[in-house]
């Protein structure tokens, strides 16, 4: 039985102008000069994607062109991809090797991660990593990771690391965090969340159990954040994950570490 895998499909764009000679003539530039200038231009960074499948496992990993334009970041994600593939291969081999001489055949394992751009600012590149794994059980697991690349420092960090602490951001969001989560829960469950409930899936998780993504509506500063709770964190597996969006307020800016404060602004 083949295991489910979130296959990654990337649309790679290419620039091809069949009418280049016509446009060059109108501009008063020769076709030869236009072609010469294009040939000497620096090659554009391209998105990266790799897929591998064996009898025992499927593996896929990708990142967009914005990552490829940052060699140090691409190298960092390349190491993460290598580590993920090595762990996948080891676990699949252990499963298959343990089944030798048995009457059962293990299910094909899988792991994939697709990195997408959340915000591309002059000093920072904010990414979301969409992860999916399967190791032969009743169902696979999935989730979303946060990664922020500090271009000046040449360093990668989680979105929450831009803030003084998870607790500081929780306090900055205040009641909005739990109220927004409970509204989403009630819509899915079709019932109200009982105040003071002891049910683990009725309680409000802390941000230490979440992925915090930083986004931008203006392309200059971070002015919105997304709090992501994966399966089993804020609800049962069948309930799915929760992705909650919030505007950056003055209290949120106050929770940012001084080194990154200039990268944030209050949402307008």
NULOBA-565993 format. One line per field, with one value per residue (C-alpha): residue in one letter; x, y, z negated. Coordinates in nm, 2 decimals. Layout:
<nodes>
res <- a  ...
c1 <- X  ...
c2 <- Y  ...
c3 <- Z  ...
</nodes>
This chain:
<nodes>
res <- x  x  x  x  x  x  x  x  x  x  x  x  x  x  x  x  x  x  x  x  x  x  x  x  x  x  x  x  x  x  x  x  x  x  x  x  x  x  x  x  x  x  x  x  x  x  x  x  x  x  x  x  x  x  x  x  x  x  x  x  x  x  x  x  x  x  x  x  x  x  x  x  x  x  x  x  x  x  x  x  x  x  x  x  x  x  x  x  x  x  x  x  x  x  x  x  x  x  x  x  x  x  x  x  x  x  x  x  x  x  x  x  x  x  x  x  x  x  x  x  x  x  x  x  x  x  x  x  x  x  x  x  x  x  x  x  x  x  x  x  x  x  x  x  x  x  x  x  x  x  x  x  x  x  x  x  x  x  x  x  x  x  x  x  x  x  x  x  x  x  x  x  x  x  x  x  x  x  x  x  x  x  x  x  x  x  x  x  x  x  x  x  x  x  x  x  x  x  x  x  x  x  x  x  x  x  x  x  x  x  x  x  x  x  x  x  x  x  x  x  x  x  x  x  x  x  x  x  x  x  x  x  x  x  x  x  x  x  x  x  x  x  x  x  x  x  x  x  x  x  x  x  x  x  x  x  x  x  x  x  x  x  x  x  x  x  x  x
c1 <- 0.00  0.14  0.16  0.01  0.26  0.21  0.39  0.54  0.46  0.66  0.59  0.93  0.90  1.12  1.15  1.12  1.05  0.97  0.91  1.24  1.36  1.04  1.07  1.44  1.37  1.10  1.34  1.62  1.84  1.98  1.88  2.25  2.31  1.99  2.10  2.46  2.32  2.10  2.39  2.61  2.33  2.37  2.16  1.85  1.82  1.58  1.36  1.49  1.30  1.41  1.20  1.32  1.12  1.23  1.04  1.08  1.02  0.93  1.11  1.05  1.20  1.18  1.23  1.16  1.39  1.41  1.59  1.82  1.92  2.07  2.35  2.40  2.03  2.01  2.31  2.13  1.81  2.02  2.16  1.81  1.70  1.99  1.92  1.55  1.63  1.88  1.63  1.36  1.59  1.71  1.35  1.23  1.53  1.46  1.10  1.18  1.47  1.26  1.00  1.24  1.11  0.76  0.44  0.37  0.52  0.58  0.41  0.61  0.74  0.74  0.86  0.83  0.88  0.79  0.92  0.71  0.77  0.56  0.73  1.03  1.16  1.49  1.65  1.46  1.31  1.02  0.93  0.68  0.78  0.49  0.59  0.43  0.55  0.42  0.58  0.33  0.07  -0.30  -0.23  0.05  0.15  0.17  0.25  0.41  0.74  0.86  1.20  1.32  1.65  1.83  2.01  2.24  2.35  2.33  2.14  1.83  1.59  1.23  0.97  0.92  1.29  1.23  1.04  1.17  0.99  0.68  0.53  0.60  0.42  0.13  0.09  0.10  -0.18  -0.38  -0.73  -0.73  -0.52  -0.76  -1.08  -0.98  -0.88  -1.21  -1.42  -1.24  -1.29  -1.66  -1.72  -1.56  -1.72  -2.06  -2.07  -1.95  -1.63  -1.73  -1.55  -1.32  -1.33  -1.06  -1.06  -0.71  -0.85  -1.05  -0.76  -0.56  -0.21  0.09  0.30  0.58  0.36  0.30  0.48  0.48  0.51  0.58  0.42  0.39  0.12  0.34  0.66  0.87  0.80  0.64  0.29  0.10  0.17  0.02  0.00  -0.01  -0.12  -0.07  -0.27  -0.32  -0.21  -0.54  -0.78  -0.80  -0.63  -0.96  -1.02  -0.71  -0.47  -0.54  -0.39  -0.48  -0.39  -0.33  -0.23  0.08  -0.02  0.19  0.19  0.32  0.60  0.69  0.74  1.00  1.37  1.54  1.77  1.47  1.24  1.29  1.17  0.82  0.54  0.18  -0.06  -0.26
c2 <- 0.00  0.33  0.60  0.95  1.22  1.59  1.61  1.94  2.11  2.43  2.66  2.77  3.08  3.16  3.48  3.42  3.70  3.59  3.95  4.08  4.20  4.39  4.56  4.64  4.80  5.02  5.13  5.20  4.93  4.65  4.29  4.19  4.45  4.34  3.98  4.07  4.26  3.97  3.72  3.93  3.98  3.79  3.47  3.49  3.26  2.97  2.78  2.44  2.11  1.75  1.43  1.08  0.76  0.41  0.10  0.20  0.58  0.89  1.22  1.57  1.91  2.25  2.62  2.93  3.15  3.41  3.15  3.05  3.42  3.38  3.12  3.09  3.03  2.78  2.60  2.60  2.45  2.21  2.07  2.04  1.86  1.61  1.55  1.49  1.24  1.06  1.02  0.91  0.65  0.52  0.48  0.31  0.07  -0.02  -0.09  -0.31  -0.49  -0.58  -0.73  -0.98  -1.33  -1.21  -1.23  -0.86  -0.59  -0.24  0.06  0.30  0.59  0.95  1.30  1.63  2.00  2.29  2.64  2.94  3.31  3.49  3.83  3.96  4.27  4.47  4.32  4.00  3.70  3.53  3.18  2.91  2.54  2.31  1.97  1.62  1.28  0.93  0.63  0.35  0.43  0.50  0.84  1.08  1.40  1.75  2.10  2.43  2.58  2.93  3.06  3.42  3.50  3.81  3.93  4.16  3.91  3.61  3.41  3.20  3.20  3.11  3.38  3.37  3.44  3.80  3.86  3.88  3.55  3.35  3.47  3.84  3.79  3.61  3.90  4.15  3.96  3.94  3.79  3.81  3.49  3.27  3.44  3.40  3.04  2.96  3.13  2.91  2.60  2.67  2.71  2.37  2.18  2.34  2.40  2.66  2.61  2.57  2.83  2.67  2.33  2.08  1.92  1.95  2.06  2.34  2.50  2.78  2.65  2.87  3.01  2.77  2.51  2.72  2.84  3.22  3.36  3.72  3.88  4.22  4.40  4.69  4.51  4.73  4.61  4.33  4.44  4.12  3.78  3.44  3.19  2.83  2.54  2.20  1.88  1.76  2.10  2.30  2.01  1.65  1.52  1.51  1.87  1.98  2.26  2.63  2.93  3.25  3.60  3.91  4.27  4.41  4.65  4.88  4.62  4.36  4.60  4.64  4.27  4.26  4.24  4.57  4.43  4.37  4.65  4.86  4.58  4.61  4.87  4.90  4.77  5.05
c3 <- 0.00  0.10  -0.16  -0.09  -0.02  0.04  0.38  0.45  0.77  0.86  1.16  1.29  1.50  1.80  2.00  2.38  2.62  2.98  3.07  2.94  3.28  3.34  3.00  3.05  3.39  3.24  2.97  3.22  3.09  3.30  3.23  3.20  2.92  2.74  2.75  2.64  2.33  2.24  2.26  2.03  1.77  1.44  1.44  1.23  0.93  0.98  0.75  0.63  0.61  0.56  0.55  0.49  0.46  0.38  0.28  -0.08  -0.08  0.10  0.04  0.17  0.08  0.24  0.19  0.41  0.61  0.33  0.12  0.41  0.43  0.08  0.11  -0.26  -0.32  -0.04  -0.19  -0.53  -0.39  -0.19  -0.51  -0.66  -0.35  -0.37  -0.74  -0.67  -0.39  -0.60  -0.89  -0.65  -0.49  -0.83  -0.97  -0.65  -0.65  -1.01  -0.93  -0.63  -0.80  -1.10  -0.87  -0.71  -0.75  -0.84  -0.64  -0.64  -0.42  -0.56  -0.41  -0.21  -0.43  -0.31  -0.40  -0.22  -0.29  -0.07  -0.17  -0.06  -0.09  -0.36  -0.33  -0.13  -0.30  -0.23  -0.54  -0.60  -0.42  -0.60  -0.50  -0.59  -0.57  -0.49  -0.62  -0.57  -0.70  -0.70  -0.88  -0.83  -1.09  -1.07  -0.93  -0.85  -1.02  -0.88  -1.01  -0.93  -1.04  -1.05  -0.93  -0.91  -0.73  -0.86  -0.55  -0.73  -0.99  -0.76  -1.02  -1.02  -1.31  -1.39  -1.38  -1.76  -1.80  -1.68  -2.00  -2.36  -2.44  -2.36  -2.68  -2.59  -2.26  -2.43  -2.67  -2.38  -2.20  -2.52  -2.50  -2.12  -2.10  -2.29  -2.17  -1.81  -1.86  -2.04  -1.77  -1.51  -1.73  -1.77  -1.40  -1.33  -1.63  -1.60  -1.97  -2.23  -2.42  -2.79  -3.00  -3.25  -3.08  -3.18  -2.83  -2.69  -2.35  -2.51  -2.68  -2.51  -2.41  -2.47  -2.19  -2.28  -2.11  -1.80  -1.49  -1.46  -1.11  -1.04  -0.73  -0.56  -0.38  -0.27  -0.16  -0.39  -0.74  -0.93  -1.02  -1.06  -1.23  -1.20  -1.49  -1.37  -1.59  -1.43  -1.47  -1.83  -1.97  -1.98  -1.88  -1.79  -1.47  -1.28  -1.37  -1.17  -1.23  -1.32  -1.14  -1.32  -1.17  -1.38  -1.29  -1.45  -1.72  -1.94  -2.22  -1.97  -1.86  -2.23  -2.25  -1.97  -2.05  -2.01  -1.74  -1.52  -1.63  -1.32  -1.10  -1.25  -1.23  -1.35  -1.09  -0.92
</nodes>
